[in-house]
Amino acid sequence: MKNNSRKLGEEPVLKLLWSFSAPAIVGMIVNAIYNVVDRIFVGQAVGDKALAALSFAYPFMTAIMAAGMLVGLGGTSLVAISLGEGNRERAEKIINNVCVFAIILELIVSILGYIFLKPLLRMFGTPEGVIMDYACDYMLIILAGSVFQGVGFALNAIIRSEGNPKMAMVSMLAGAITNIVFDWLLTMVIRIGVVGAAIATILGQLATMLWVLFYFTKKSSLRLNLKDFRPDFKLISKTMFLGLSPALVQFAMAAVNIIYNNLLITYGNAELGAGNGDIAVSAFAVYNSAMTLAIMPIFGFNQGVQPIVGYNYGAKKYDRVRKAMKYGVTAATIFVIIGFAIIHLFPEQIVRAFNSSPQLIRLGKQALITNSMALPLVGAQIICSNYFQYINKPRAATFFSLSRQCLFLIPALLIMPRFFGLDGIFYAQPVSDLISAAISITCACIALKTLGKEVKAK
């Protein structure tokens, strides 16, 4: 197999960014489709209470994703740096350890999920009755497929580090197409509701996992060979420490989702009438789905920039690091502005794609427009906050990554609704976006300026 990693240090940066980001963007949008398609089909086929149930189950989904990110994205950075240093043996050792520990972590998540399913759902704010039943039915199946998602995500991320973004895109497309076909078949034709949506999701994840395992055993220049696997706890500790930043962001998103759901139930019941708090949760689920699609291209650029920056940082080609960051931030900002325009021009049409309840349409439009007010800044914030992960600075990466979804958002959520009710819940996100963007962008610019001085000194 041809060694694709050398082009990371040789080809024009803008060309590399596009060739790596375009497949990653498609892959991330496809990844977002897993949750969004489930919600659309469930909302249309079952109703707004089932849509709310999926929102209450969302923290479980983020925990499953976080386990894959912990080893997958940390491994991606180390593989890129190892290839930049010319150390292919170390890169292969990382891949083997990532695969095994992804399986172990996901099994732990599944076991804990099964043991504490109902208590956790209650903690997440899930009301007893039909919504609780829907959430349990959904998660009992999702937890059974957690290994598929963890291994598929972790190894798929590493494919990009090797210099094969198109292969990574193909694996995500295989999963998404499988998911969409079975979602339609099981929810709209056979009509088994949330159970059908969950089955479709894990079948899609299984398709992705099988593809990446085939790739690393048959096609890749880096080989996955578990027969000769030897655990390297020092290496996996470094991998997990480096992947801690994106994993903590996922856990922060789960914590924030729990706070949101509890606040939406409380203030929704108070402002919409007792028993109607689930309408507010459903409205926020619509917003979350739209925002997921709007910012997924940014995570695609993030994954496209990562191997370029990591490789060239390892190769000490700091001028190329600066160019990659400049182009990445610019492209990410353009994409979020497009997403911002679509959300603000077509809010009602977006809500109707999920459900046509008049109350849900009214509140869903409000949630979409208000929460996305600072969206144009989010692209630069995400790329700049992840810069420190690219260059193996996990402590800084953890702080900046947590700033938007945790450090500033949670205080805003706890304070603003006391004064503004439901409106305060919806305004918390743009307030957090403004503060975190200002800090992340400023610090990344300072760090990149230092790299520039190193280049001039040479």
C-alpha positions as CSV (number, residue, x, y, z in Angstrom):
1,M,0.0,0.0,0.0
2,K,1.3,3.4,-0.9
3,N,2.5,5.6,1.9
4,N,0.0,8.5,1.9
5,S,1.3,10.3,5.0
6,R,4.2,12.1,3.3
7,K,1.9,14.3,1.3
8,L,0.9,15.9,4.6
9,G,4.3,17.6,4.7
10,E,4.7,18.3,1.0
11,E,1.5,19.2,-0.8
12,P,0.0,22.7,-0.8
13,V,-1.8,23.3,2.5
14,L,-5.0,24.6,1.0
15,K,-5.3,21.6,-1.3
16,L,-4.6,19.2,1.6
17,L,-7.2,20.9,3.7
18,W,-9.9,20.5,1.1
19,S,-8.9,16.9,0.2
20,F,-9.0,15.9,3.9
21,S,-11.9,18.1,5.0
22,A,-14.4,17.3,2.2
23,P,-14.6,13.6,3.0
24,A,-14.6,14.4,6.7
25,I,-17.4,16.9,6.4
26,V,-19.5,14.3,4.5
27,G,-18.6,11.8,7.2
28,M,-19.5,14.1,10.0
29,I,-22.8,15.1,8.4
30,V,-23.5,11.4,7.9
31,N,-22.7,10.7,11.5
32,A,-25.1,13.4,12.6
33,I,-27.8,11.8,10.4
34,Y,-27.8,8.9,12.9
35,N,-29.5,10.9,15.6
36,V,-31.4,13.4,13.4
37,V,-33.0,10.7,11.2
38,D,-34.0,8.7,14.3
39,R,-35.7,11.9,15.6
40,I,-37.4,12.7,12.3
41,F,-38.8,9.3,11.8
42,V,-39.8,8.9,15.5
43,G,-41.4,12.3,15.6
44,Q,-43.5,11.7,12.5
45,A,-44.3,8.0,13.1
46,V,-44.9,8.0,16.9
47,G,-45.3,11.6,18.1
48,D,-43.7,14.4,20.1
49,K,-43.6,12.4,23.4
50,A,-41.3,9.8,21.6
51,L,-39.2,12.7,20.3
52,A,-38.9,13.9,23.9
53,A,-37.9,10.4,25.0
54,L,-34.9,10.4,22.6
55,S,-33.8,13.7,24.0
56,F,-33.9,12.3,27.5
57,A,-31.8,9.3,26.3
58,Y,-29.2,11.5,24.6
59,P,-26.8,11.6,27.6
60,F,-26.4,7.8,27.1
61,M,-25.5,8.4,23.5
62,T,-22.9,11.0,24.4
63,A,-21.3,8.6,26.9
64,I,-21.0,5.9,24.2
65,M,-19.4,8.4,21.9
66,A,-17.1,9.8,24.6
67,A,-15.6,6.3,25.2
68,G,-14.8,6.0,21.5
69,M,-13.3,9.5,21.4
70,L,-11.2,8.9,24.5
71,V,-9.0,6.5,22.6
72,G,-9.9,7.3,19.0
73,L,-9.1,11.0,18.8
74,G,-6.2,10.7,21.2
75,G,-4.9,7.9,19.0
76,T,-5.5,10.0,15.9
77,S,-3.2,12.8,17.1
78,L,-0.5,10.4,18.2
79,V,-0.6,8.4,14.9
80,A,-0.3,11.7,12.9
81,I,2.7,12.8,15.0
82,S,4.3,9.4,14.8
83,L,4.0,9.4,11.0
84,G,5.4,12.9,10.9
85,E,8.4,11.6,12.8
86,G,8.7,8.6,10.5
87,N,7.9,6.1,13.3
88,R,5.5,3.7,11.6
89,E,6.0,0.9,14.1
90,R,4.8,3.1,16.9
91,A,1.8,4.1,14.8
92,E,0.8,0.5,14.4
93,K,1.1,-0.2,18.1
94,I,-1.2,2.7,18.8
95,I,-3.8,1.4,16.4
96,N,-3.8,-2.1,18.1
97,N,-4.1,-0.6,21.5
98,V,-6.9,1.8,20.4
99,C,-9.0,-1.0,19.0
100,V,-8.7,-3.3,22.1
101,F,-9.3,-0.5,24.7
102,A,-12.2,0.9,22.7
103,I,-13.9,-2.5,23.1
104,I,-13.1,-2.6,26.8
105,L,-14.4,0.9,27.4
106,E,-17.6,0.4,25.5
107,L,-18.4,-2.9,27.3
108,I,-18.0,-1.0,30.6
109,V,-20.4,1.7,29.4
110,S,-22.9,-1.0,28.3
111,I,-22.8,-2.9,31.5
112,L,-23.2,0.2,33.7
113,G,-26.0,1.4,31.4
114,Y,-28.0,-1.8,31.8
115,I,-27.5,-1.9,35.6
116,F,-28.5,1.7,36.2
117,L,-30.8,2.4,33.2
118,K,-33.9,3.6,35.0
119,P,-32.2,5.5,37.8
120,L,-30.0,7.3,35.3
121,L,-33.0,8.2,33.1
122,R,-34.8,9.6,36.2
123,M,-31.7,11.6,37.0
124,F,-31.7,12.9,33.4
125,G,-35.2,14.3,34.1
126,T,-37.3,11.7,32.3
127,P,-41.0,11.8,33.4
128,E,-42.5,8.5,34.5
129,G,-45.1,6.9,32.1
130,V,-45.0,6.7,28.4
131,I,-41.9,8.9,27.9
132,M,-39.9,6.7,30.3
133,D,-41.1,3.6,28.5
134,Y,-40.1,4.9,25.1
135,A,-36.6,5.9,26.5
136,C,-36.0,2.5,28.1
137,D,-37.1,0.6,24.9
138,Y,-34.7,2.7,22.8
139,M,-31.7,2.5,25.1
140,L,-31.9,-1.3,25.8
141,I,-31.1,-1.8,22.1
142,I,-28.6,1.1,21.7
143,L,-26.5,-0.2,24.6
144,A,-26.2,-3.6,23.0
145,G,-24.5,-2.0,20.0
146,S,-22.1,0.4,21.9
147,V,-19.0,-1.6,20.8
148,F,-20.0,-1.2,17.2
149,Q,-20.0,2.6,17.6
150,G,-16.9,2.9,19.7
151,V,-14.6,0.7,17.6
152,G,-16.0,2.1,14.3
153,F,-15.5,5.7,15.4
154,A,-12.1,5.2,17.0
155,L,-10.5,3.4,14.0
156,N,-12.3,5.6,11.4
157,A,-10.7,8.7,12.9
158,I,-7.3,7.1,12.6
159,I,-7.8,6.4,8.9
160,R,-7.6,10.1,8.2
161,S,-4.2,10.3,10.0
162,E,-2.8,7.8,7.6
163,G,-3.8,10.1,4.7
164,N,-6.9,8.3,3.5
165,P,-9.9,10.6,4.2
166,K,-12.0,9.2,1.4
167,M,-11.8,5.7,2.9
168,A,-13.0,7.3,6.2
169,M,-15.9,8.9,4.4
170,V,-16.9,5.6,2.7
171,S,-17.1,3.9,6.1
172,M,-19.4,6.6,7.4
173,L,-21.6,6.5,4.3
174,A,-22.0,2.7,4.6
175,G,-23.3,3.2,8.1
176,A,-25.6,6.1,7.3
177,I,-27.2,4.5,4.3
178,T,-27.8,1.3,6.3
179,N,-29.3,3.4,9.1
180,I,-31.6,5.5,6.9
181,V,-32.9,2.4,5.0
182,F,-33.7,0.5,8.1
183,D,-35.1,3.6,9.9
184,W,-37.6,4.0,7.1
185,L,-38.4,0.3,7.0
186,L,-38.8,-0.3,10.7
187,T,-40.5,2.9,11.8
188,M,-42.6,3.9,8.8
189,V,-43.4,0.5,7.1
190,I,-43.3,-2.2,9.9
191,R,-44.0,0.6,12.4
192,I,-42.3,-0.7,15.5
193,G,-41.5,2.9,16.7
194,V,-38.5,3.7,18.9
195,V,-37.4,0.1,18.9
196,G,-37.1,0.2,15.1
197,A,-35.2,3.4,15.3
198,A,-32.7,1.9,17.8
199,I,-32.2,-1.3,15.7
200,A,-31.6,0.8,12.6
201,T,-29.0,2.9,14.5
202,I,-26.9,-0.1,15.7
203,L,-27.1,-1.8,12.3
204,G,-25.6,1.4,10.8
205,Q,-22.9,1.4,13.4
206,L,-22.1,-2.3,12.7
207,A,-21.7,-1.5,9.0
208,T,-19.1,1.2,9.8
209,M,-17.2,-1.0,12.2
210,L,-17.0,-3.9,9.8
211,W,-15.7,-1.6,7.1
212,V,-12.9,-0.1,9.2
213,L,-11.8,-3.5,10.5
214,F,-11.6,-4.7,6.9
215,Y,-9.6,-1.7,5.9
216,F,-7.0,-2.0,8.6
217,T,-6.6,-5.8,8.1
218,K,-6.5,-5.8,4.3
219,K,-6.0,-2.4,2.7
220,S,-4.1,-0.1,5.0
221,S,-0.3,0.5,5.0
222,L,-0.7,0.4,8.8
223,R,-1.8,-3.0,10.0
224,L,-4.2,-4.0,12.7
225,N,-3.0,-7.3,14.0
226,L,-4.6,-8.3,17.3
227,K,-2.9,-11.8,17.3
228,D,0.3,-10.1,18.2
229,F,-1.3,-7.5,20.5
230,R,0.5,-6.6,23.6
231,P,-1.0,-4.0,25.9
232,D,1.1,-0.9,26.3
233,F,-0.4,0.9,29.3
234,K,2.0,3.8,29.1
235,L,1.1,4.4,25.4
236,I,-2.7,3.9,26.0
237,S,-2.5,6.2,29.0
238,K,-1.0,8.9,26.8
239,T,-3.5,8.3,24.1
240,M,-6.4,8.5,26.6
241,F,-5.0,11.6,28.2
242,L,-4.7,13.3,24.8
243,G,-8.2,12.2,23.9
244,L,-9.5,13.4,27.3
245,S,-10.3,16.8,25.9
246,P,-12.9,15.8,23.3
247,A,-14.2,13.0,25.6
248,L,-14.8,15.5,28.4
249,V,-16.6,17.8,25.9
250,Q,-18.9,14.9,25.2
251,F,-19.5,14.3,28.9
252,A,-20.0,18.0,29.4
253,M,-22.6,17.9,26.6
254,A,-24.3,15.1,28.5
255,A,-24.3,17.0,31.7
256,V,-25.6,20.1,30.0
257,N,-28.3,18.1,28.3
258,I,-29.4,16.8,31.7
259,I,-29.5,20.3,33.1
260,Y,-31.4,21.5,30.0
261,N,-34.0,18.7,30.2
262,N,-34.7,19.3,33.9
263,L,-35.0,23.1,33.4
264,L,-37.2,22.7,30.3
265,I,-39.5,20.4,32.2
266,T,-39.7,22.8,35.2
267,Y,-40.1,26.0,33.3
268,G,-42.2,24.4,30.6
269,N,-44.7,23.1,33.1
270,A,-44.8,26.6,34.7
271,E,-45.3,28.6,31.5
272,L,-47.1,26.1,29.2
273,G,-49.2,24.4,31.8
274,A,-48.8,21.4,34.0
275,G,-47.8,18.3,32.1
276,N,-46.7,20.3,29.0
277,G,-43.0,20.5,29.9
278,D,-42.2,17.7,27.4
279,I,-43.2,20.1,24.6
280,A,-40.3,22.3,25.6
281,V,-38.0,19.3,25.7
282,S,-39.2,18.3,22.2
283,A,-38.7,21.9,20.9
284,F,-35.1,21.8,22.2
285,A,-34.6,18.4,20.6
286,V,-35.5,20.0,17.3
287,Y,-33.0,22.8,17.9
288,N,-30.3,20.3,18.9
289,S,-30.9,18.3,15.7
290,A,-30.7,21.4,13.5
291,M,-27.6,22.6,15.3
292,T,-26.0,19.2,14.9
293,L,-26.3,19.4,11.2
294,A,-25.2,23.1,11.1
295,I,-21.9,22.5,13.0
296,M,-21.0,19.0,11.8
297,P,-19.2,20.5,8.8
298,I,-17.0,22.4,11.4
299,F,-16.1,19.1,13.0
300,G,-15.3,17.9,9.5
301,F,-12.9,20.7,9.0
302,N,-11.5,20.0,12.5
303,Q,-10.8,16.4,11.5
304,G,-9.3,17.6,8.2
305,V,-7.0,20.2,9.9
306,Q,-5.9,17.7,12.7
307,P,-3.6,15.4,10.7
308,I,-2.1,18.3,8.7
309,V,-1.3,20.3,11.9
310,G,-0.2,17.2,13.8
311,Y,2.1,15.9,11.0
312,N,3.7,19.2,10.3
313,Y,4.1,20.0,14.0
314,G,5.9,16.7,14.4
315,A,8.0,17.5,11.3
316,K,8.8,21.0,12.7
317,K,7.2,22.7,9.6
318,Y,5.6,25.4,11.6
319,D,4.8,27.7,8.7
320,R,2.5,25.0,7.4
321,V,0.8,24.7,10.8
322,R,-0.1,28.4,10.7
323,K,-1.4,28.1,7.1
324,A,-3.6,25.1,8.0
325,M,-5.1,26.9,11.0
326,K,-5.7,30.1,9.0
327,Y,-7.5,28.2,6.1
328,G,-9.4,26.0,8.6
329,V,-10.8,28.9,10.6
330,T,-11.8,30.8,7.4
331,A,-13.6,27.8,5.9
332,A,-15.3,26.9,9.1
333,T,-16.6,30.4,9.5
334,I,-18.1,30.4,6.0
335,F,-19.9,27.2,6.7
336,V,-21.5,28.2,10.0
337,I,-22.7,31.5,8.4
338,I,-24.5,29.4,5.8
339,G,-26.0,27.2,8.5
340,F,-27.0,30.4,10.4
341,A,-28.8,31.8,7.4
342,I,-30.7,28.5,6.8
343,I,-31.9,28.3,10.4
344,H,-33.1,31.9,10.5
345,L,-34.7,31.8,7.0
346,F,-36.6,28.5,7.5
347,P,-37.3,27.9,11.2
348,E,-40.9,26.7,10.7
349,Q,-40.0,24.3,7.9
350,I,-37.3,22.8,10.1
351,V,-39.7,22.2,13.0
352,R,-42.3,20.7,10.7
353,A,-39.9,18.1,9.5
354,F,-40.1,16.5,13.0
355,N,-43.7,17.1,14.0
356,S,-46.6,19.5,13.1
357,S,-48.0,20.1,16.6
358,P,-48.9,23.9,16.7
359,Q,-47.4,24.3,20.2
360,L,-44.2,22.5,19.1
361,I,-43.9,24.7,16.0
362,R,-44.3,27.9,18.0
363,L,-41.8,27.0,20.7
364,G,-39.4,25.2,18.3
365,K,-39.1,28.3,16.1
366,Q,-38.2,30.3,19.2
367,A,-35.6,27.8,20.3
368,L,-34.0,27.7,16.9
369,I,-33.7,31.4,16.4
370,T,-32.6,32.4,19.9
371,N,-30.1,29.6,20.6
372,S,-28.3,30.1,17.3
373,M,-27.7,33.9,17.6
374,A,-23.9,33.5,18.1
375,L,-23.5,30.6,15.6
376,P,-21.3,32.6,13.2
377,L,-18.5,32.6,15.9
378,V,-18.7,28.9,16.6
379,G,-16.6,27.7,13.7
380,A,-13.5,29.7,14.7
381,Q,-14.1,28.7,18.4
382,I,-14.1,25.0,17.6
383,I,-11.0,25.1,15.4
384,C,-9.0,27.3,17.7
385,S,-9.9,25.4,20.9
386,N,-8.9,22.1,19.2
387,Y,-5.5,23.5,18.0
388,F,-4.0,22.6,21.4
389,Q,-5.1,19.0,20.9
390,Y,-3.5,18.9,17.5
391,I,-0.1,19.8,19.0
392,N,-0.2,17.4,22.0
393,K,-1.2,20.1,24.6
394,P,-4.0,18.2,26.3
395,R,-4.5,20.4,29.4
396,A,-5.0,23.5,27.3
397,A,-7.2,21.6,24.9
398,T,-9.4,20.4,27.7
399,F,-9.9,23.9,29.1
400,F,-10.7,25.5,25.8
401,S,-12.9,22.6,24.6
402,L,-14.9,22.7,27.8
403,S,-15.4,26.4,27.8
404,R,-18.2,26.6,25.3
405,Q,-20.3,23.6,26.4
406,C,-19.6,23.6,30.1
407,L,-17.6,26.3,31.9
408,F,-19.6,29.2,30.7
409,L,-22.8,27.5,29.6
410,I,-23.7,25.8,32.9
411,P,-23.5,29.0,35.0
412,A,-25.6,30.8,32.3
413,L,-28.2,28.0,32.5
414,L,-28.4,28.2,36.2
415,I,-28.7,31.9,36.4
416,M,-30.6,33.3,33.4
417,P,-33.9,31.2,33.7
418,R,-34.4,32.6,37.2
419,F,-34.9,36.1,35.6
420,F,-36.2,35.3,32.1
421,G,-37.9,31.8,32.4
422,L,-37.9,29.7,29.2
423,D,-36.3,32.7,27.3
424,G,-33.4,32.6,29.7
425,I,-32.8,28.9,28.9
426,F,-32.7,29.7,25.2
427,Y,-30.4,32.7,25.6
428,A,-27.8,30.8,27.6
429,Q,-26.0,29.2,24.6
430,P,-25.3,32.4,22.7
431,V,-23.9,34.1,25.8
432,S,-21.6,31.1,26.3
433,D,-20.6,31.1,22.6
434,L,-19.6,34.8,22.8
435,I,-17.3,34.4,25.8
436,S,-15.7,31.1,24.8
437,A,-15.0,32.3,21.2
438,A,-13.3,35.5,22.5
439,I,-11.0,33.5,24.8
440,S,-10.2,30.6,22.4
441,I,-9.5,32.7,19.4
442,T,-7.3,35.1,21.3
443,C,-5.2,32.3,22.9
444,A,-4.8,30.3,19.7
445,C,-3.6,33.5,17.9
446,I,-1.0,34.1,20.6
447,A,0.2,30.4,20.4
448,L,0.4,30.6,16.6
449,K,2.4,33.8,16.7
450,T,5.0,32.1,18.9
451,L,5.3,29.3,16.3
452,G,5.9,32.0,13.7
453,K,8.8,33.4,15.7
454,E,10.3,30.0,15.9
455,V,10.2,29.8,12.1
456,K,11.8,33.2,11.7
457,A,14.5,32.3,14.2
458,K,15.5,29.3,12.0
